[in-house]
Structures are given as C-alpha cells and as structure tokens.
Amino acid sequence: MPRRVVFEDKDIIVEISPRDYELPDLVYEAIKKKGRPVLFQELVKEFSGIVGEDRVRKAVSHLLALKKIIEFPDGSLGTPDMEWKPSGIVRKRRRRRIARLMDIEGPQRILYTVT
C-alpha cells in the first residue's frame, strides 16, 4: 500500500494513519516480508508512530480468526506455510489469543437502483 504523505520536509514526514479496514492487510504483509515468525512486540515496534498497540492487537486477532496467520507455541505469529524453529528454551504461552473478527467497513459505496 502506498504511503499517504501529507507533508514532507528534510526533518519530518507527516502521513495519514491507515484506516481500520486497511490495517489487517498491512500486518499480514509485514509478517510475510519478515519471512519468519514474529513476536507481537516486533509488530508493535514496526507500527509504532503509525498506529497504536490496541489497533495492531485487533488486526492480529482479526487475521487469526480468518486463519490467515497462526500462533506458534512460543507465541510468535506467522503464516500457515512458515516453518517454526524453536530458538533456545521454548516457553509455552499460558494464555491463548482470542481470535475475533473486526467490525470493519471499507469505503462507503452508494448503490443506485433504477426503477
């Protein structure tokens, strides 16, 4: 997705934050781009300054509900085709994430009917 830059200077770039319906696709692409399972905190760090942690958590939950991503035993997130390799001591997560679909609506479309 192209960046929507509002103002750009040599010191600062101001861009529009992604909308809720765009965020799951951005999170999915970020995971795929890494090419390996990522921890939730890595995603939060990557999206810091763009969107908040709560919105990233909702997008992750939405992707889990759609089964576009999966959660590995150590809590890392990846696509179903990614191979998980335990690194060092594997700690099992006690709490599983609850997968919930987001209540998102895309751009409003007006349908006209001809009578």
C-alpha positions as a printed Julia matrix, in Angstrom:
115×3 Matrix{Float64}:
   0.0     0.0     0.0
   1.45    3.37   -0.92
   2.15    5.84    1.86
  -0.16    8.82    2.04
   2.2    11.66    2.79
   0.56   14.93    3.82
   3.74   16.94    4.37
   7.39   16.15    3.83
  10.42   18.18    4.84
  14.08   17.31    5.32
  13.44   16.79    9.05
   9.91   15.42    9.23
   7.4    13.36    7.27
   3.69   13.56    8.13
   1.49   10.82    6.75
  -2.09    9.66    7.25
  -2.55    6.67    9.52
  -4.07    3.58    7.88
  -7.78    3.05    8.4
  -9.09    0.07   10.38
 -10.07   -1.9     7.29
  -6.55   -1.45    5.82
  -4.6    -2.49    8.91
  -5.02   -6.32    8.78
  -3.56   -6.38    5.25
  -0.62   -4.22    6.37
   0.08   -6.5     9.36
  -0.14   -9.59    7.14
   2.28   -8.08    4.63
   4.7    -7.12    7.43
   4.75  -10.73    8.67
   5.24  -12.1     5.15
   8.01   -9.57    4.47
   9.96  -10.77    7.52
   9.84  -14.32    6.17
   9.87  -15.84    9.64
   7.51  -15.98   12.62
   7.5   -12.68   14.53
   6.59  -11.81   18.09
   3.73   -9.44   18.74
   6.08   -6.87   20.23
   8.05   -6.82   16.96
   4.87   -5.89   15.12
   4.09   -3.18   17.66
   7.59   -1.78   17.22
   7.3    -1.83   13.43
   3.99    0.04   13.51
   4.95    2.43   16.31
   4.28    6.02   15.38
   1.75    4.87   12.78
  -0.9     3.04   14.81
  -1.29    2.12   18.45
  -0.78   -1.26   20.1
  -4.53   -1.82   20.53
  -5.19   -1.43   16.83
  -2.36   -3.84   15.98
  -3.79   -6.33   18.51
  -7.24   -6.07   16.87
  -5.73   -6.61   13.41
  -3.79   -9.67   14.64
  -6.93  -11.08   16.25
  -8.85  -10.5    13.0
  -6.17  -12.33   10.97
  -6.18  -15.22   13.46
  -9.98  -15.52   13.17
  -9.67  -15.65    9.38
  -6.84  -18.22    9.75
  -4.56  -16.1     7.55
  -1.95  -16.25   10.31
  -1.32  -18.77   13.09
   0.19  -18.57   16.54
   3.09  -20.88   17.3
   3.69  -22.48   20.75
   6.09  -19.71   21.83
   3.53  -17.0    20.97
   5.13  -15.93   17.7
   2.9   -15.23   14.72
   3.38  -16.42   11.17
   1.6   -17.55    8.04
   0.44  -21.19    7.9
   3.17  -22.04    5.36
   6.01  -20.71    7.56
   8.28  -23.17    9.3
   8.63  -22.67   13.04
  12.03  -23.38   14.57
  12.26  -23.19   18.36
  15.03  -20.85   19.42
  16.67  -21.74   22.72
  14.29  -22.51   25.55
  10.72  -22.74   24.32
   8.27  -21.26   26.77
   4.67  -22.17   26.2
   2.23  -19.33   26.4
  -0.29  -19.69   29.19
  -2.96  -17.53   27.61
  -4.07  -18.08   24.04
  -5.15  -15.13   21.95
  -8.88  -14.94   21.35
  -9.48  -14.69   17.64
 -12.19  -12.14   16.88
 -13.23  -10.61   13.61
 -13.03   -6.84   13.46
 -16.16   -4.89   12.74
 -14.66   -3.12    9.77
 -16.25   -1.43    6.85
 -14.4    -0.45    3.74
 -15.0     2.72    1.8
 -18.68    3.52    1.7
 -20.32    2.61   -1.56
 -23.62    4.04   -2.69
 -25.75    1.69   -4.69
 -28.29    3.18   -7.02
 -31.26    1.26   -8.26
 -33.05    2.13  -11.43
 -36.81    1.78  -11.26
